[in-house]
């Protein structure tokens, strides 16, 4: 058996699945301020429903720890930021577009040293190894972030700097940009620095999870969900914690695909604070083509294409986007509280049976208006994510899925699968492990050299999937795309490769 856990802003959900992927137990518990207590409560609840907990062999966790740390400027490490790009990139210093408070929290110093490459692999300048050593010697830091110009295509200088860091500073963690982001210097650099700042958060999460498991006598493999709906082993997550950002919506979309059996659909995940809408394409989340902003910082790694609206079970009627969050069980009208929420509106409208108290009559007219508001918000959001296609059904999941109507303009059918309220935890439990690579190769006509480079990229993506925990014998290339690049002396394309496979036994 295996356990999937998803830590959300309102609830922490957990499920137990057997070897045939059947749901044996499920639970929702309020997310605690320190996250760990909510995790412990959800885990205890599902283990209490299982006859032999010792048969659990794997635990998969989707967590908001990394996102919260960035948003709250909390528990972030101090990072020495190195850019390999002088003399070509000195006009825009590292972290120049960061919010001031976050830059002060994270930066232990930054330098631009000689190095970097042109898009065709030619060096801008030789790596200035002496300048690297001088910078490291005068900049105490918890981690080092290294970004070279066009390093996803030519990574040798970044790898050389990693060796220098190990020689000069010992076991200080090093975050290399060619392993994290795609092309685009500033955004890739930002993602690399955030990743380095999150190493301490990753240690905290893995330690807390292991303590919870040890206290219950569970000797299991643990995996973390990442933002494309796949998994990575704990060691991989500790190295790339920034990849856990966005794992919650990705888990919900993957869980919706599994529970509904529909590979192509719109997914609406209704939580306590918001509704996240995404699109399933062949069973995986459609990825965003635009840059992703996290805590005021623009990055360019792959994230699900998610539209969030201020509609959740705890949303206060007439005061959107305010939500009572995990306090809904004591503040909503149907629980004997005095705050009108969207849950109360849905109950009053006959869409669900929730709570311990009837809706007071004096609220019914106002709550009826709120139901109409729900339908307008969702219809508009569906229209925005559908991109003109009206042939996809809508799969409603999440604890607040009953808020949604049974019919919506623009979708042929609203599907409510069994176990929909814990789709995010199911998505974590059934996820594959993956690896991806982005680089530059010659356009068509490159002959054997082009074919060799594409084959090398496929092998590297597969190797990254194996490092994340995939079974080497079952890894497949699930995405290979080429985007032409303009204004180059020789025709070239940006190559993106993604490999995925089931977890190794």
C-alpha positions as CSV (number, residue, x, y, z in Angstrom):
1,X,0.0,0.0,0.0
2,X,1.0,3.6,-0.4
3,X,-0.2,6.9,1.1
4,X,-0.7,10.2,-0.7
5,X,-0.8,13.4,1.3
6,X,-1.5,17.0,0.0
7,X,-1.1,20.0,2.3
8,X,-3.4,22.8,1.3
9,X,-4.1,26.2,2.7
10,X,-7.3,25.0,4.4
11,X,-7.1,21.2,4.7
12,X,-4.5,18.5,4.7
13,X,-5.8,15.5,2.8
14,X,-4.6,11.9,2.9
15,X,-5.5,8.7,1.2
16,X,-4.3,5.1,1.3
17,X,-4.2,3.2,-2.0
18,X,-3.6,-0.6,-2.5
19,X,-1.5,-2.2,-5.2
20,X,-4.4,-2.0,-7.6
21,X,-4.8,1.8,-7.0
22,X,-8.0,1.4,-5.1
23,X,-8.8,3.9,-2.4
24,X,-8.8,2.0,1.0
25,X,-9.0,5.1,3.3
26,X,-9.3,8.8,3.1
27,X,-9.3,11.8,5.5
28,X,-9.4,15.6,5.5
29,X,-8.0,17.4,8.5
30,X,-7.5,21.2,9.0
31,X,-4.1,22.4,8.0
32,X,-2.3,23.6,11.1
33,X,-0.3,26.9,11.3
34,X,3.0,24.9,11.4
35,X,1.7,22.4,8.8
36,X,3.2,19.4,10.6
37,X,0.3,18.9,13.1
38,X,-2.2,18.8,10.3
39,X,0.0,16.3,8.4
40,X,0.2,14.2,11.5
41,X,-3.6,14.3,12.1
42,X,-4.4,13.3,8.5
43,X,-1.9,10.5,8.5
44,X,-3.2,9.1,11.9
45,X,-6.7,9.2,10.5
46,X,-6.1,7.1,7.4
47,X,-3.7,4.7,9.2
48,X,-6.5,4.1,11.8
49,X,-8.7,2.7,9.0
50,X,-6.1,0.3,7.7
51,X,-5.8,-3.2,9.2
52,X,-2.1,-3.6,8.6
53,X,-0.3,-0.2,8.5
54,X,3.0,-2.0,8.2
55,X,2.1,-2.9,4.6
56,X,2.5,0.7,3.6
57,X,5.7,0.9,1.6
58,X,5.6,4.4,0.1
59,X,4.4,7.9,1.1
60,X,4.0,10.7,-1.4
61,X,3.7,14.3,-0.2
62,X,2.5,17.5,-1.9
63,X,3.4,20.4,0.3
64,X,3.0,24.2,0.4
65,X,6.1,24.6,2.6
66,X,8.3,26.1,-0.2
67,X,5.6,28.4,-1.5
68,X,4.8,29.7,2.0
69,X,8.4,30.3,2.8
70,X,8.8,32.6,-0.2
71,X,5.5,34.4,0.3
72,X,6.2,34.9,4.0
73,X,9.9,35.6,3.6
74,X,10.5,32.9,6.3
75,X,13.2,30.3,6.9
76,X,15.0,31.2,3.7
77,X,18.7,30.7,3.4
78,X,21.3,33.3,2.5
79,X,22.6,32.8,-1.0
80,X,25.8,33.8,-2.7
81,X,24.8,34.6,-6.3
82,X,27.3,34.1,-9.1
83,X,26.5,35.0,-12.8
84,X,28.9,33.8,-15.5
85,X,28.5,36.4,-18.1
86,X,30.9,39.3,-18.0
87,X,31.5,41.4,-19.9
88,X,28.2,40.9,-21.7
89,X,25.6,41.1,-18.9
90,X,26.8,43.6,-16.4
91,X,24.2,46.3,-17.1
92,X,21.5,44.4,-15.2
93,X,22.8,43.0,-11.9
94,X,21.4,39.8,-10.4
95,X,18.1,40.1,-8.4
96,X,17.5,43.6,-9.7
97,X,13.8,42.9,-10.3
98,X,13.2,41.3,-6.9
99,X,11.1,42.9,-4.1
100,X,13.4,44.8,-1.8
101,X,12.4,42.8,1.3
102,X,13.0,39.5,-0.4
103,X,16.3,40.5,-1.8
104,X,17.5,41.6,1.6
105,X,16.4,38.3,3.1
106,X,18.0,36.1,0.6
107,X,21.1,37.8,-0.9
108,X,24.5,37.2,0.8
109,X,26.2,39.1,-2.1
110,X,26.3,38.9,-5.9
111,X,28.9,39.0,-8.6
112,X,29.2,38.8,-12.3
113,X,32.4,37.2,-13.4
114,X,33.9,36.4,-16.8
115,X,32.3,33.5,-18.6
116,X,29.1,32.4,-20.3
117,X,28.4,31.2,-23.9
118,X,26.7,32.4,-27.0
119,X,23.7,30.5,-28.2
120,X,25.8,28.4,-30.6
121,X,28.1,27.2,-27.7
122,X,31.0,29.6,-28.3
123,X,32.3,31.1,-25.1
124,X,31.6,34.8,-24.4
125,X,34.8,34.8,-22.3
126,X,36.9,32.1,-20.5
127,X,35.6,31.3,-17.0
128,X,37.4,33.6,-14.6
129,X,38.1,31.0,-11.9
130,X,40.2,33.4,-9.8
131,X,37.3,35.9,-9.6
132,X,35.0,33.0,-8.5
133,X,37.4,32.1,-5.7
134,X,37.8,35.7,-4.5
135,X,34.0,36.1,-4.4
136,X,33.5,32.8,-2.5
137,X,36.1,33.7,0.0
138,X,34.6,37.0,1.0
139,X,30.9,36.0,0.9
140,X,29.7,33.8,3.8
141,X,26.5,32.1,2.7
142,X,24.2,29.1,3.3
143,X,24.2,28.1,-0.4
144,X,25.6,29.2,-3.8
145,X,23.5,29.9,-6.9
146,X,25.4,29.7,-10.3
147,X,23.9,31.0,-13.6
148,X,25.7,31.0,-16.9
149,X,24.6,32.7,-20.1
150,X,23.0,29.9,-22.3
151,X,24.1,27.2,-19.8
152,X,21.2,24.9,-20.7
153,X,22.9,24.5,-24.1
154,X,26.5,24.5,-22.7
155,X,26.8,23.6,-19.0
156,X,30.6,23.0,-18.7
157,X,31.4,26.4,-17.0
158,X,28.6,25.9,-14.4
159,X,29.9,22.4,-13.6
160,X,33.4,23.8,-13.2
161,X,32.2,26.4,-10.8
162,X,30.5,23.7,-8.8
163,X,33.9,21.9,-8.4
164,X,35.5,25.2,-7.3
165,X,32.8,25.7,-4.7
166,X,33.3,22.2,-3.3
167,X,37.1,22.8,-3.2
168,X,36.8,26.2,-1.5
169,X,33.7,25.7,0.8
170,X,33.3,22.0,1.3
171,X,29.7,20.8,1.6
172,X,27.9,24.1,1.0
173,X,25.0,23.3,-1.4
174,X,25.2,24.6,-5.0
175,X,22.3,25.4,-7.2
176,X,23.1,25.2,-10.9
177,X,20.8,27.0,-13.4
178,X,21.0,24.5,-16.2
179,X,19.5,21.9,-14.0
180,X,16.5,24.1,-13.0
181,X,15.3,26.6,-15.5
182,X,14.9,26.9,-19.2
183,X,16.4,29.5,-21.6
184,X,16.0,33.1,-20.5
185,X,18.8,34.5,-18.3
186,X,17.1,36.6,-15.7
187,X,14.1,34.2,-15.1
188,X,16.4,31.2,-14.9
189,X,18.7,33.0,-12.5
190,X,15.8,33.9,-10.3
191,X,14.6,30.3,-10.1
192,X,18.1,29.1,-9.3
193,X,18.5,31.6,-6.4
194,X,15.1,30.7,-5.0
195,X,16.1,27.0,-5.2
196,X,19.3,27.7,-3.3
197,X,17.3,29.8,-0.7
198,X,15.0,26.8,-0.1
199,X,17.5,24.2,0.9
200,X,16.9,24.7,4.6
201,X,13.2,24.6,4.1
202,X,13.6,21.3,2.3
203,X,15.6,19.8,5.2
204,X,13.0,21.0,7.6
205,X,10.1,19.3,5.7
206,X,11.9,16.1,5.1
207,X,13.0,15.9,8.8
208,X,9.4,16.6,10.0
209,X,7.9,14.0,7.6
210,X,10.5,11.4,8.7
211,X,9.8,12.1,12.4
212,X,6.0,11.6,11.8
213,X,6.7,8.3,10.0
214,X,9.2,7.1,12.6
215,X,6.8,7.9,15.4
216,X,4.3,5.5,13.8
217,X,6.9,2.8,13.1
218,X,6.6,3.2,9.3
219,X,9.7,2.2,7.3
220,X,8.8,3.6,3.9
221,X,10.2,5.3,0.8
222,X,9.1,8.9,0.7
223,X,8.6,11.0,-2.4
224,X,7.6,14.7,-3.0
225,X,5.2,15.9,-5.7
226,X,6.5,18.4,-8.1
227,X,4.8,21.1,-10.2
228,X,4.2,19.1,-13.4
229,X,2.2,16.4,-11.6
230,X,5.0,13.9,-11.2
231,X,7.1,12.7,-8.3
232,X,10.7,13.0,-7.1
233,X,12.6,11.1,-4.5
234,X,13.5,12.8,-1.3
235,X,17.2,13.2,-2.2
236,X,16.1,14.8,-5.5
237,X,13.6,17.1,-3.7
238,X,16.3,18.2,-1.3
239,X,18.4,19.2,-4.3
240,X,15.6,20.9,-6.2
241,X,13.0,22.1,-3.6
242,X,11.8,24.9,-5.9
243,X,10.2,22.2,-8.1
244,X,7.6,21.5,-5.4
245,X,6.0,24.9,-6.0
246,X,2.7,24.4,-7.8
247,X,2.5,20.7,-6.8
248,X,-1.0,21.2,-5.2
249,X,-2.9,22.1,-8.4
250,X,-0.9,19.6,-10.4
251,X,-1.8,16.8,-7.9
252,X,-5.5,17.8,-8.2
253,X,-5.5,17.7,-12.0
254,X,-3.7,14.3,-12.1
255,X,-6.1,12.9,-9.4
256,X,-9.1,14.2,-11.4
257,X,-7.8,12.4,-14.5
258,X,-7.4,9.1,-12.6
259,X,-10.7,9.2,-10.6
260,X,-12.8,10.2,-13.6
261,X,-11.1,8.1,-16.3
262,X,-11.2,11.2,-18.6
263,X,-7.8,12.1,-20.1
264,X,-8.9,15.4,-21.7
265,X,-11.0,17.8,-19.6
266,X,-11.3,21.0,-17.7
267,X,-10.7,20.4,-13.9
268,X,-12.1,22.7,-11.2
269,X,-10.6,22.1,-7.8
270,X,-12.7,23.8,-5.2
271,X,-11.0,24.3,-1.9
272,X,-11.8,26.4,1.2
273,X,-10.2,29.6,-0.1
274,X,-10.1,29.4,-3.9
275,X,-11.0,27.4,-6.9
276,X,-8.2,26.4,-9.2
277,X,-9.1,25.6,-12.8
278,X,-6.7,23.8,-15.2
279,X,-6.8,21.7,-18.3
280,X,-6.1,18.0,-18.7
281,X,-4.2,17.1,-21.9
282,X,-3.6,13.3,-22.3
283,X,-3.9,12.9,-18.5
284,X,-1.4,15.6,-17.5
285,X,-1.8,19.3,-16.7
286,X,-1.5,21.7,-19.5
287,X,1.6,23.7,-18.8
288,X,1.8,27.5,-18.8
289,X,3.6,29.1,-21.7
290,X,4.1,32.3,-19.8
291,X,6.6,33.2,-17.1
292,X,5.5,32.3,-13.6
293,X,5.7,34.9,-10.8
294,X,6.4,33.6,-7.3
295,X,6.4,36.0,-4.4
296,X,7.1,38.9,-6.7
297,X,9.9,37.1,-8.5
298,X,9.6,36.1,-12.2
299,X,10.8,32.6,-13.1
300,X,10.6,30.4,-16.2
301,X,10.4,26.8,-15.1
302,X,7.4,24.7,-16.1
303,X,4.2,25.1,-14.1
304,X,0.6,24.0,-14.6
305,X,-1.5,26.5,-16.5
306,X,-3.8,27.4,-13.6
307,X,-6.5,30.0,-13.2
308,X,-7.4,30.8,-9.6
309,X,-10.5,32.6,-8.6
310,X,-11.7,33.8,-5.2
311,X,-14.3,31.2,-4.7
312,X,-14.0,28.5,-2.0
313,X,-16.2,26.9,0.6
314,X,-15.0,29.3,3.2
315,X,-15.3,32.5,1.1
316,X,-17.3,35.1,3.0
317,X,-20.4,36.1,1.1
318,X,-20.2,39.7,0.0
319,X,-16.5,40.1,1.2
320,X,-14.7,38.2,-1.6
321,X,-11.8,37.3,-1.6
322,X,-11.8,37.0,2.2
323,X,-12.2,33.4,3.5
324,X,-12.6,31.9,6.9
325,X,-10.2,29.1,5.8
326,X,-9.7,26.2,8.2
327,X,-12.0,28.0,10.7
328,X,-15.1,27.2,8.6
329,X,-16.1,24.4,11.0
330,X,-16.8,26.9,13.7
331,X,-17.6,30.2,11.8
332,X,-20.0,29.1,8.9
333,X,-23.8,29.3,9.5
334,X,-24.3,25.6,8.9
335,X,-21.9,24.9,11.7
336,X,-23.6,27.3,14.2
337,X,-21.4,30.3,13.5
338,X,-22.3,33.8,12.4
339,X,-20.4,34.2,9.2
340,X,-22.2,33.6,5.8
341,X,-20.0,31.6,3.5
342,X,-20.3,30.1,0.0
343,X,-20.8,26.7,1.7
344,X,-23.9,28.1,3.4
345,X,-25.1,29.5,0.0
346,X,-24.6,26.1,-1.7
347,X,-26.5,24.3,1.2
348,X,-29.3,26.8,1.0
349,X,-29.5,26.3,-2.7
350,X,-29.9,22.5,-2.3
351,X,-26.4,21.7,-3.8
352,X,-25.1,19.8,-0.8
353,X,-25.8,18.6,2.8
354,X,-23.1,19.9,5.1
355,X,-22.8,21.0,8.7
356,X,-24.8,20.6,11.9
357,X,-27.3,23.5,11.7
358,X,-29.9,24.6,9.2
359,X,-29.4,27.9,7.3
360,X,-31.3,30.7,9.1
361,X,-34.3,31.9,7.1
362,X,-33.2,35.5,7.3
363,X,-30.1,34.7,5.2
364,X,-31.8,32.8,2.4
365,X,-32.4,35.7,-0.1
366,X,-28.8,37.0,0.3
367,X,-27.4,33.4,-0.1
368,X,-29.6,32.9,-3.2
369,X,-27.8,35.9,-4.8
370,X,-24.5,34.3,-3.8
371,X,-25.4,31.1,-5.6
372,X,-26.0,33.1,-8.8
373,X,-22.6,34.8,-8.2
374,X,-21.0,31.3,-7.9
375,X,-22.4,30.3,-11.3
376,X,-21.2,33.5,-13.0
377,X,-17.7,33.2,-11.6
378,X,-17.3,29.6,-12.6
379,X,-18.8,30.1,-16.1
380,X,-16.5,33.0,-16.8
381,X,-13.4,31.1,-15.5
382,X,-14.3,28.0,-17.6
383,X,-14.6,30.2,-20.7
384,X,-11.2,31.7,-20.0
385,X,-9.4,28.3,-19.6
386,X,-11.2,26.5,-22.4
387,X,-9.6,28.7,-25.1
388,X,-12.7,28.4,-27.3
389,X,-13.1,24.6,-27.1
390,X,-16.5,23.5,-25.9
391,X,-16.0,19.7,-26.3
392,X,-14.2,19.1,-22.9
393,X,-16.2,18.0,-19.9
394,X,-15.6,19.6,-16.5
395,X,-14.4,17.4,-13.7
396,X,-15.3,18.9,-10.3
397,X,-13.0,17.9,-7.4
398,X,-12.0,19.2,-4.0
399,X,-13.9,19.5,-0.7
400,X,-16.0,22.3,-2.0
401,X,-17.0,20.7,-5.4
402,X,-20.6,20.7,-4.4
403,X,-20.6,24.5,-4.8
404,X,-20.6,24.0,-8.6
405,X,-23.8,23.6,-10.6
406,X,-24.6,20.5,-12.6
407,X,-24.8,22.4,-15.8
408,X,-22.4,25.1,-17.1
409,X,-22.3,26.9,-20.5
410,X,-19.4,25.8,-22.6
411,X,-19.0,22.3,-21.2
412,X,-21.0,19.2,-22.3
413,X,-21.0,17.5,-18.9
414,X,-20.0,18.1,-15.3
415,X,-18.4,15.0,-13.8
416,X,-18.3,14.3,-10.1
417,X,-16.1,11.2,-9.5
418,X,-16.0,9.1,-6.4
419,X,-13.4,10.3,-3.8
420,X,-13.4,13.7,-5.6
421,X,-12.9,15.5,-2.2
422,X,-9.4,14.0,-1.9
423,X,-8.4,14.1,-5.6
424,X,-5.2,16.1,-4.7
425,X,-3.9,13.3,-2.4
426,X,-4.9,10.6,-4.9
427,X,-2.9,12.6,-7.6
428,X,0.2,12.5,-5.3
429,X,-0.2,8.8,-4.7
430,X,-0.6,7.7,-8.3
431,X,2.0,10.1,-9.8
432,X,4.9,9.0,-12.0
433,X,8.5,10.1,-11.7
434,X,9.8,12.4,-14.4
435,X,12.8,14.3,-15.7
436,X,13.1,17.1,-18.2
437,X,15.8,18.8,-20.3
438,X,15.8,22.0,-22.4
439,X,18.7,22.8,-24.8
440,X,19.5,24.1,-28.2
441,X,20.2,21.9,-31.3
442,X,20.6,22.7,-35.0
443,X,17.4,23.0,-37.1
444,X,16.6,20.3,-39.7
445,X,19.5,19.7,-41.9
446,X,22.0,19.3,-39.1
447,X,22.6,15.7,-40.2
448,X,24.1,13.1,-37.9
449,X,25.3,15.8,-35.4
450,X,21.7,17.0,-34.9
451,X,20.4,13.4,-34.4
452,X,23.2,12.7,-32.0
453,X,22.4,15.8,-29.9
454,X,18.6,14.9,-29.8
455,X,19.4,11.4,-28.7
456,X,21.8,12.7,-26.0
457,X,19.0,15.0,-24.8
458,X,16.5,12.1,-24.6
459,X,19.1,10.0,-22.6
460,X,19.7,12.9,-20.2
461,X,16.0,13.5,-19.6
462,X,15.5,9.7,-19.0
463,X,18.5,9.8,-16.6
464,X,16.9,12.7,-14.7
465,X,13.7,10.7,-14.4
466,X,15.6,7.7,-13.0
467,X,17.3,10.1,-10.5
468,X,13.9,11.3,-9.4
469,X,12.9,7.6,-8.7
470,X,11.6,6.1,-11.9
471,X,12.1,2.5,-12.9
472,X,14.9,2.6,-15.5
473,X,13.2,-0.2,-17.5
474,X,9.9,1.7,-17.8
475,X,11.0,5.3,-18.5
476,X,9.5,6.7,-21.7
477,X,9.8,10.0,-23.5
478,X,6.4,11.6,-23.1
479,X,7.1,15.0,-24.7
480,X,9.6,16.2,-27.3
481,X,9.0,19.6,-28.8
482,X,11.1,22.0,-30.9
483,X,10.6,25.8,-31.1
484,X,12.5,27.6,-33.9
485,X,14.9,30.4,-32.7
486,X,15.2,33.6,-34.7
487,X,18.1,35.9,-35.6
488,X,20.9,33.3,-35.4
489,X,23.7,32.9,-38.0
490,X,22.8,29.2,-38.3
491,X,19.2,27.8,-38.0
492,X,18.6,26.3,-34.6
493,X,15.7,25.2,-32.4
494,X,14.9,25.1,-28.7
495,X,14.5,21.4,-27.8
496,X,12.4,20.4,-24.8
497,X,12.3,16.8,-23.7
498,X,10.3,15.2,-20.9
499,X,10.7,11.6,-19.7
500,X,8.4,9.8,-17.2
501,X,7.9,6.4,-15.8
502,X,6.4,4.5,-12.8
503,X,8.4,4.3,-9.6
504,X,11.0,1.7,-9.3
505,X,9.9,-1.4,-7.3
